Amino acid sequence: MAQMNYEEGAGLGKYGHGIIDPIKPTIKYGKGGIGKFESPYDSDSNYDMGPPAEPELERGTGEAEPEAIVDAEEVRAMDTLQRECEAYAAARARERHHEKVRAYNMRGQRPPKHDTAAADDWEGITSGYTAIKRALKVVRGQSESGKLTLGGLIHEFAGVKAKFPEEYRTNRMPYKAISFAAPLLHSRLSRQYNASEYGGTEPLLNRTLVMVEALKDMLGADTSAAYPRLIHDLVMAPPLDAWRWRAEEPKPMLRFINRWKGLLPQATMDSILDEVILPELVAAADVFRLTTWSCKPSVCVGTWIPHLGHARLRIVYIIISRRLRDRLCGGISDYDYRLALPWKKVFDPMSWDEHIKRHVLPHMRKALHDLEISVRMTWLQNNNFFPLVMRWASIVPVKYMVPLLIQGFFKKWMYANYRYLMGERPRLDEAMAWSMEAIPTSQFQSSVVAVVDV
């Protein structure tokens, strides 16, 4: 070991690259196989193989976030970009090698067999201005010849930025990089559009996203005003009718918004929200069956609240309120209550108050106006809408419900108590029992106490 130049604490091998930590054996049960599933090698054996190992499950919501989903096309685009960078670097190394060989031949010298300096991109360059001038010359030449790729452009400009960051910024290199990148990105998308490959936002998600992320990483904090314009033209290039998506299936568009929100300028995001998403929601609210929407209100409208906000969605709330109003033409019912209940969580408080005040309260007021309370009545009569009124109370604001009950119910209830006490002269326990049994539910009995306190 000493003759092999072994040092204490190092691993075995010529360069000390062997493992240092001791091997930890894993105990296997009898007849257990070796592999991922540890299946036994003798399935007919009667030996006890022990309990199978249970896979450890990661804790989570059970559903991947839209930002965490990586499409196969995105992986393919990453590989393409990486191959373009490697091919560009190899081509530039060959060009430098040929230039050095030509220089040696012109001097009548023999070039060295192993010239490691040819792999250095910055050999003999100490000035940032010289490096920028050379990079622009190379990129411009490849662009004119049609050989420039986005990976090669990123490789060239990223090298200049890493070597000479101050000169890179003062010479407005990000603006020049965007001017070269714009035709490349537009040509890639135009080929997809012309080949009828455009299916909603998929080409933007699958291919262009990777390229734009790499471009923005290269620009960094030096992004000029040309970058927002480039992204706006790139994303909004297809006609608006090409954004094929359905309001009842928002996941594709939500995925697009979540993946691009860190790259899109605010003006472009506003254009997508105002010109693509909001018109579709408005049209869907006016055309779709209300029952279809009410099953999943959070999917139809609620998922867009973080992106659109209540101010933009107010026009959708007005349309939904009108559809709910049309259902109430015959008066309040249990079915109408189930339709309206999910929308309370979607509407903003001001829109919901307006909907209740304009379309629901008149029907509740009429139901209480027609209510007759007597000793012989029952709360389950066909013409008695009071239980429905109390069910609607769960979604009606308190500022409307309390005055409504005071005017429409409690005066009649107190007068019925007065006539019962003065007419039939019941015992005290009978009077107390009727006055509380007249109230249909224990939930409403607690409401009685609360309203009396008010």
JOZI-V477340 format. One record per backbone hydrogen bond with DSSP energy under -0.5 kcal/mol. NH is the residue of the N-H (numbers start at 0). CO is the residue of the C=O. Records with the same first field share a line. If there is no record, write none. Layout:
NH: CO ; CO
This chain:
4: 1
5: 0
9: 6
10: 15
11: 18
15: 12
17: 11
24: 22
26: 24
31: 28
32: 37
34: 32
40: 30
44: 41
48: 46
56: 54
67: 64
68: 64 ; 65
70: 68
74: 70
75: 71
76: 72
77: 73
78: 74
79: 75
80: 76
81: 77
82: 78
83: 79
84: 80
85: 81
86: 82
87: 83
88: 84
89: 85
90: 86
91: 87
92: 88
93: 89
94: 90
95: 91
96: 92
97: 93
98: 94
99: 95
100: 96
101: 97
102: 98
103: 99
104: 100
105: 101
106: 102
107: 104
108: 103
110: 108
114: 112
115: 113
117: 114
118: 115
119: 116
120: 118
122: 119
124: 121
125: 123
130: 126
131: 127
132: 128
133: 129
134: 130
135: 131
136: 132
137: 133
138: 134
139: 135
140: 136
141: 137
142: 138
143: 139
144: 140
145: 141 ; 142
146: 141
147: 141
152: 148
153: 149
154: 150
155: 151
156: 152
157: 153
158: 154
159: 155
160: 156
161: 157
162: 158
163: 159
167: 163
168: 164
169: 165
170: 166
171: 168
172: 167
175: 171
176: 172
177: 173
178: 174
179: 175
180: 176
181: 177
182: 178
183: 179
184: 180
185: 181
186: 182
187: 183
188: 184
189: 185
190: 186
191: 187
192: 188
193: 189
194: 190
195: 192
196: 191
197: 191
198: 196
199: 241
201: 198
204: 200
205: 201
206: 202
207: 202
208: 203
210: 206
211: 207
212: 208
213: 209
214: 210
215: 211
216: 212
217: 213
218: 214
219: 215
221: 218
222: 219
226: 223
227: 223
228: 224
229: 225
230: 226
231: 227
232: 228
233: 229
234: 230
235: 231
241: 238
242: 239
243: 241
244: 242
245: 248
248: 245
253: 249
254: 250
255: 251
256: 252
257: 253
258: 254
259: 255
260: 256
262: 259
263: 259
268: 264
269: 265
270: 266
271: 267
272: 268
273: 269
274: 270
275: 271
276: 271
277: 272
279: 275
280: 276
281: 277
282: 278
283: 279
284: 280
285: 281
286: 282
287: 283
291: 288
292: 288
293: 289
294: 290
295: 291 ; 292
296: 293
299: 295
300: 296
301: 296
302: 297
303: 300
304: 301
307: 303
308: 303 ; 304
311: 307
312: 308
313: 309 ; 310
314: 311
316: 312
317: 313
318: 314
319: 315
320: 316
321: 317
322: 318
323: 319
324: 320
325: 321
326: 322
327: 323 ; 324
328: 325
330: 327
336: 332
337: 333
338: 334
339: 335
340: 336
341: 337
342: 339
343: 339 ; 340
344: 341
345: 342
346: 342
351: 347
352: 348
353: 349
354: 350
355: 351
356: 352
357: 353
358: 354
359: 354 ; 355
360: 355
362: 359
363: 359
364: 360
365: 361
366: 362
367: 363
368: 364
369: 365
370: 367
376: 373
380: 377
383: 380
384: 382
388: 384
389: 385
390: 386
391: 387
392: 388
393: 390
394: 391
395: 391
399: 396
400: 396
401: 397
403: 399
404: 400
405: 401
406: 402
407: 403
408: 404
409: 404
410: 405
412: 408
413: 409
414: 410
415: 411
416: 412
417: 413
418: 414
419: 415
420: 416
421: 417
422: 418
423: 419
424: 419 ; 420
430: 426
431: 427
432: 428
433: 429
434: 430
435: 431
436: 432
437: 433
438: 435
439: 437
444: 440
445: 441
446: 442
447: 443
448: 444
449: 445
450: 446
451: 447
452: 448
453: 449
